Amino acid sequence: MIPSYRRQFNGAWSPEKYRRFLEIIEQRCGEPVQFRHSETPCFFPRELIHRMARYGREMSEQLLADPQYQRDSAEAVPARWRVPNEAPRPLFVQADFGLDENLNPQLVEIQGFPSLYAYQVLLTEAYREAYNVELPVFMPDDYMAELRRAIVGDCDPENVVLLEIDPWHQKTRHDFLLTERWLGVRTVDIASVRKEGRRLWHDGKPIHRIYNRTIVDEAERRGIHLGFDFRDDLDVEWAGHPNWFFRLSKFSLPWFEHVSVPQTKFLSDVEEIPVNLDDYVLKPLYSFAGLGVKIGPSPEEIEAIPDRERADWILQKKMDFVATVDTPSGLTKVETRIMYAHDGNQLKPLTTVIRTGRGKMMGVDFNKDLDWVGASAGFFER
């Protein structure tokens, strides 16, 4: 997006530098990368990255100030996963943006759930070292202190766990490893946690605080047997209360009134199916990594959804993101995730996750067998 930086990077790029980039990650994580990484970082105008950060904060504040949204989103949490002692606001927020033909940010999705806060630090370092990139990144100088405050809080790291389903077989396990290494919190398989009274335990140690990375519908889908019930009144702090996974999610999209949000309706509110369905995307509210999303759905696919389930789907005007990254394999689209944490006073943007792709969707599963696509990092002009 900054032509001079792009020309300079492409002119100096080599397969050897890319191999070195992957080797740095492998050396520091102890195994090869688990998903595709782009051959290039992305270069953003300073104003653009700050505008995205402002938009995400504006939208989060808009929802939290809406009493009707607060009531309805609380009801949207499935009863079987409704966790007591809910935090009044999400600790972690992720806002994903693409760019339209005028290079204006358009919201793809917003989530009240943590992302790759630790791994993105390593990814940025690897690009810097392998390619000699000296530009600044969107990350405060006290980033690690902010991350420690959000994840560990006032607890002893010995009693803080990163909770996930079968964590060492997740594609994101490098993020878990780095979180453990830098903050001292243990990565724990949710199936190994046990309950005694109101207290949770793992490996003989009490758990005082949970950095929650568990996608509960994955636990349900896989039939994971848990040693406790999420509905229990537990003596534990949540670093990312689980209810916000549901409350700040695709469920939020129809509620927004913002310049960056395309037209979105709950399927239950769609009175007449649009004729031009190729211009729409059908999404289930509670899914992860693109599961169940239909781009350009057919009338038959919509009509097949029972009336009682239509409130759990949204129909969104499709955004035609412009391809902005000029690579040797052609122009590539970029999706920017602004990652926030609440410090008790305000929602603070901390860093970015960048994904590039030329497939129908931006996830790595939709860009297989392509080069110059995948996970990336964002740098911006001085």
N, C-alpha and C positions, 0 to 999 in steps of 0.2 A: 504494500500500500504506500510505501515511500520509494518511488522508482530508483532514486540514486542508491539507496541501501540495497535494494533488490538486485540491481545490476552488479554492484560490487560483490555481493555474496555469491550470486550465480557464477560470476566470472572466476572466483577463487575456489569454488566448490570442487571436490574430488571424491571418488569412491573411498579413498584411503581416509579422508577426514570423517566420512560418515561411519566407516568401520571403527575408527577411533572413538567417535561419539558413543556408539553402542558398547564398546569395550569399557569405557569409563563407568557406564551404568552397571555393566555386569560385574566389574571388579568391586564396586562399592556395595553391591547388593548380594554378591556371591553366586549369582546365576544369571542366565541370559534374560533379556527383557521378555515380558509376558504378552505384549501386544505391539502392534506396529507403531513405530515412531517415525515421524516425518524426517526427511533429509534436511529440512530447513526450519529454523524458527521463523516467526512472523514479526514484521516491523510496523508499528502503529504510530500514527500521528498522536501526539500527546493529548490534544483536545478530544480526540475520538475515544480513547480509553477512559478518560475522566468522565466523558458524557455517559458512557455505558455504566460506570460506577455510580453516577448520580441517578440515572434512571432506575437501577435496581433498588437503591435506597428509597427513592420516591414511591415506588410501587409497594414495597414492603410497608412503609409508613401509612400509605393510603388504606391498605387492608386492615392494619391494626387499629386504625381510627374509625373503622366502619362497624358499628354495633351489630348490624344485621349479618355482616360477614362473620363476625366473631361467633354469633349464635349458630349460624348455619354450618360453618366449618367445624365447630365443635361437634355438631350432630353427624358430620360426615365421617368421623373416625369410627370405623367398624367396632361394634360393641365387644367383639372377641379380642380386640387389640387395644382397647381403651385403657391407657395407663393413668393411675391416679397421680395426684400432686404435680399437676402440669405447670410448667413454666409459663409466665404471662406473655412471653415473646420467644421466637425461635433464637437459639444461641448461634446456630449456623444457617446461613442462607447462600444459595447458589442461583445466580441469574444468568441464563444462557442467551446470547444475542447472535443473530446473523446480520448481514448488511444487505439493504435493498439496492435498487439500481442507482439511487442517489447517495449511496454510502451512508445512509442513516441506519442506526441500530434498530432492529426489530426483535422483540422478545420471542424466543423459542419456547422456553420453559423456565419455571422458577421452583426451587425446592428448599424446604426447611430441613435439610439433612446434610451432614458433612461430606466433603469430597477429598481430593488428594492433597491435603494441606502440606504434608511432609514431602511426598514424592516430587512435588513441583519444584521444590528447592533444589533437589539433586538434578532434575531435568534441566533447569536453567544453568546450573554449574557445568553440566556436561556439554551443553551448546557453547558456553563461554570458552571452555578449555579446548575443545576439539576444533572450533572454528575461529578462535581468537576474537570473539564478539565482545566489544567493550562498551556497548550501549547500556543505559540503565533499564531496570525492570520495574514493573508495577508491584512494589513490595516495600513496606516501611522498614527503616533501619532496625527497629525493635521487633521485627517479625517473630522471632523465636520466643521472645518474652510474651507477645500477644497470644501465640499459639499455646504456650504453657499455661497462661492464665485461663484460656478457654477450655482446655482439655483436662488439666490437672487441678485447676482451681486452688483451694487452700488445703488440699489433701496431700498426704504422703504418697508419692508415686507408687510405692509398694502396694498401696491399697486401691490403685486406679487400674482399670482394665479397659482395653480396646476389645469390644464384644462383637463377634462376627460368626457366621456359619461356616464351619470347616475352613478357617482363614487361610491355611497354607495351601489350599487348592483354588483360591480366588485369584483372578488375574491381577487384582490390585494388591497382592500380598507384599510387594516391595514398599508400598506406602505404610503398611503395618510395621514392617521391619524397621523402617527409618523412624517412625513415631516412637517405637520402643527404644531404639538406640539413642535418640536425642532427648526424649522426655522421661525415659525410665519406666514407662507404663507397660504392663504385660499384655500381649495379644492372647486372647482366650476364645476357645471354641464355645459357643453358647450351650452346646449339648453337654459340656463338662461342668457347668455351674450347678451348684446345689444350694438348697434353701434350708435354713434352720431358724425357726421362728420368723422374724421379720428381716433377718440378715441373709445375704447371699455370700457364698464361699466358693473359693477355687483353690485347689491344691493346698489346703490347710490354712489359707489366708483369707481374712474377711475382705469383702469388696465394699469400699466406701463410695466410690464414684465410677460411673460407667461412661466411657466414650463410645456412644452407640453407633455401630456401623452395620447393624443387622437390618436387612430388608425383610420385614415380617412376612410378606406374602411369599418370599422364597422359602422361609421355614415351613410355611403351610403347604406349599407346592411339593416340597421334598419330604414331607412327613417327618420332620425333625421332632424327636421327643425331647421336651424341655423339663428340667428339674425344678422349674418355678413357672408361675403364671404371670404374664405381663399385667394382669388386672390386680395382682396382689398389692397390698399396701406395704411396700418394702422400705426398709431403713437404708436408703441409698440415694445418692445424688446422680442426676442424669446430665452428662455433658452432651447436650442435644436430646431434649425430651422426645420420646418416640412419637407422641401424638402429632408433632409438627411435620412429620413425614407425610401425613395425610392432609393436615390443615393447610399447609403452604405447599402447593403441588399443582398438578394440572387442574385440580378443583378450583384453583384461584383464577384461572385465565378468563372465564366469562365475567368475572367481577371487576376487572380492571377498566378504568377510564384513563387511558394514557396514550400518548402519541406513538409509543413504540409497540403497542399491542394490537395485533390483527384481530379482525372480527372473530369472536368465539362464542359458541352457545352450547349449553348442555343439550344433549340429543333429545332429552325429554321436553325441551322448550322449542324444538324445531317443528313448526306447524306444517311446513311444506318442504319436502326434500328438494334442494336446488337442482336445476336442470344441468348446470355445468359442474358436476361433481369432480371433474378432473382438476378443478381449482380449489379443492378442499382436502383436508386430512381428517380422518376419523381416529380418535385416540381413546383407549380405555384410561380411566382416571388413575387406577392403581396398578401400574406396571413399571418395569425398570428396563433400561437399556434398549428401548424401542420395541419391546414385546407387545404384540397385538396392534401396532400402529398400521393403518392402511392409508396409503397415499392414493388419492383419486379413487375412493371406494365406489363400488357399484350400488345401484338402488337395492339390489337383492341382498347385498351384505348388510346394508342398514336395516332393511325390513326384517332380516333374520334375527335381529336383537329384540328380545321380548320387551314389551312396554315396561314391565317391572324393573328391568335392568338399564333402561335408557338414561336414567339420572347418573349412571356410573360411566357415561361416555360423553365426550365432547366432539363437536364438529367445528373445525377451525379453518378459516380461509388460509389457503396455502401461501406461503411466502416464497417468492422466487429470489433466492439469495444470489447476488452477483458474485462471480468468481473474481477474486482480487489478487491472488498470489500468483505471480508469473513464474512458472517453473519450467525446466527442460521438457517435462511431460505435458505441458499445457496449463492453462489457467485453472486454479484450484480455489474452491470455496473455503471460507474460514468461519468457525463458530467460536465465540469467545465467552468463556464462563468467568464472571466476576465472583470471587469467593469472599464472603464476609464473615465476621464474627461480632457478636454483640458484647460490648465491654461493660454493660450495666447502665451506660448513659446513651449510647448511640450504636447504630449498626455501622461497623467500620469495614471498608473494603481492604482486604489484605493482599490478595494476589490473583492471578488468573490461571485458568486451564485453557489451553488452545487445542482445538481439533480441526484438522483440515481434511477435505475429501472431495471426490468427484462423483461419488455414488448418489443414490436416491436419498440417503440419509447420511448423517455425519459420523455415526458410530463406526468403530473399527470393523464390526461384523458386516457392514454394508459397503466396505471399501477394500474387500479382499482382492489380492492379486494386482493391486495398483501400487505404483511408487510415487514418491513425493506427496504422500498423504499420511495421516495418522496423528498421534499425539504430538504436541509441539509446545513451544513456550513463546511468550510475547515480550519483545523489547520495544522501547519507543525512543523517539528522537530526543536528543539532549535539549 
